[in-house]
Amino acid sequence: MYPLFLFSIVVMHFSVLANDTTNTSNEPGIGSSFLQSTIVFSSLDSSNLLSNNTVNDITQDKLGFIWIATNDGLIKYDGRSSQVFKFKVGEALQLNSNLIRTIHRDSEDRLWVGRDGGISLYLSERNEFLNFESHQDYEKINGVDVVSIVEGPDKSLWFATSKSGLIEYRPNSNSFININKNSNEQQISSNRISDIAFDSNETMYIATLDGGINIRAKNEDNFTILKASNQEGNRIDGIRALHISDGTDLWIGTEHQ
């Protein structure tokens, strides 16, 4: 994911004053109970619990801990205090980079960390991290900058990178596959990937910053390229985000367009 550009974490606490959920306002999806709520904000920032004020991603693990990806380390927050994970020279089971871009909790409740330089897996029983690129078997992912992580319908993990194309992790073989612009097979239009999405038909969509959207249908090996255009017919690049609604409707978020 790309940075949220938050200067702190803001937590909203709702105290509902009415049980009526009827939407009496002109705002879509906002009921009277929301409008009559008391909203209290509390914040986390580098003056108390964060190591850095630029927050790139947030997720929660199965035990309820909040994990916060920042530009200077990964934060584990329990509601009262925080633990900061950072790169430390000579410590193999700490993060290999402090620039943490994204965090993903998969269907097996494993916590994956995408960062500058590679991919890490949280080892909860040891409160440490496995950095894949540090191992000889995974040298092909050394130096990749991961910006987004998505789990596929078959439980494979897909990693979008800022300049190295796609990385697929296949749990059955415990292996990583790299798909990029220069691949002999499964070639994609750009190595600058920003987001990944799957629809209810298991069609895969790959957003790029300078090569449109790459699409691969279920059981297909090759990607096709969708060149999005605006109402004036001008090509849309700088695609930052994808979202699937109602199973198959694709929403595209762009930069400056």
ABEGO torsion letter per residue (X at the ends): XBBAGBABBBBBBBBBABABABBABABBGBBAAAAABBBBBBBBBAAAABABABBABBBBBAAGBBBBBBABEBBBBAGABBBBBBBBBGBAABBABABBABBBBBAAGBBBBBBBGEBBBBBAAAGBBBBAAABAAAAAABGBBBABBBBBAAGBBBBBBAAAEBBBBBAAAGBBBBBBAABABGBBABABBABBBBBAAGBBBBBBAAAEBBBBBBGBABBBBBBBBBAAGBBBBGBABBBBBGGABBBBBBBGX
